Amino acid sequence: MTAREASLALGISIDTLRRWDRAGKIATERDAANRRLVPADEVARLRGDPPSATSARNRLRGVVRRVSVDGLLAQVELDVVGPSRVVAVITREAAEEMGLREGEAATAMVKATSVMITCDPPPARGR
């Protein structure tokens, strides 16, 4: 969110948001033009909203290139938009439960040092 959008969502002035940023009370980021941006989950935290199951940030949509199963683990190779690819090692059970197949759309969610794979759209129950 822009600083203005965040200040409106929080019911505070932009000056207050800037002071909170300088004091370290709010986590902000900067864009290429050095404008202050506030992640939506940071606004939710400050408003006291209940945490969501997953963050909307750090999601890489792509197409499954390959699924290699070996014992309990499955390695999923995902071609993402642009000249890059994400490779994740997940449990075999998770790969089978999601029904990951080559050529299907999927999303890689990057969280710290982990990469999680989800189906687009989620599979129907019983699959």
N, C-alpha and C positions, 0 to 999 in steps of 0.2 A: 504494500500500500504506500502511496505517497504520504508525506508528512501531513498534508492537509486532510487526506482521507482518514488517516489514523487519528488525528486530533478530533475530527468530527465523530468518529466511532467511539472515542473515549470520552467525549464531552468536555474536552480541555482545549485551551488555546494552543496555537502553534508555538508560541513562546514557551509555554509550559512544557510542551513536548521536547523542545530544544534543551531546556534546562534539565529535564529528566535524562536526556541522552548524555549531556555533559557530566551529570552526576552518576551515571551508570545505573539508573533506575529502570531503563528501558533498553532493550537490545535493538540496535538499528544496523542497517547496511548502507552502503553507498553505491550508486549506479556509476556508469562511465563518466557522467557529467558531474560527479561528486554530489548529487542530490541525495538527501536522506530518504531511505526507504524503511518501512517497518513491516516485518513479517506478520501475516494474519494471525499466526498462533501466539505471537507476542501481544497483540491487541486483545485476543481472547483471554490470555493469562491475566492481563491487567484488569479486564472487565470481570474476571472471576468466572468465566464460562467453563463448564466442565471440559476436560481434555478430550480431544477426539481420538479415535482408535489409531489413526495414522495421519501424518502430516501431508498436506498437498504438495509440499516442496519436494524437490529432488526426485521427481518421477521421470523416467526415461521410457517413452513409448517406442515400440519397435515390433519386429517380427522374429519369431523363433527360428533360428537358423538350424540348430541341432540340439537334440536331447540325447545324452550318453548316460546310460544306466550301468552302474557297477556296484554290485552288492547293495548296501543300504543307501548309497548316495546317487544322485543324478546331477550331471553337469549340464546346465542350460546355457546355450549360446544365443544371444539376442542381438540382432542388427538394429541399431537405433538410428534415428534421423541424423544424417550427416555422415562423414567418413569415420565412423567409430562403431565399436561393438562392445557389448557388456557380456561377461562370462560370470556365472554364479554357480556355486555348488550348493544344492539343496538336498533334502532327503528324497529318497526314491518315492516314499509314500506321498509326499507333498506334490511331486511331479505327476504321479498317477492320479491323485485326487483332483488336481486341476485339469487333468487331461491335456497336458501340454503336448502339442504336435508341431512339427516343422511347418512353417508357412502361416501359422496362426498369429494374431496380434497378442501382445503381452506388454506388461509394464514392469520396469525395474525400479524399485524404490530404494534409494541410497540412504542409509541411516548409519552414521558413524563409519565403522569399518565393515558393515554388513550390507549385502545386497539381497533384497527380497524380490521374488518373481510373483506376479499376479496375472490372472487371465483377463482378457478384454473380449467380451463381457464375461463375468463370472460364470462357471459352468452350472448347468441345471442340476438340481439335487439327484443323487443316485447315479451320477456319471463317474 
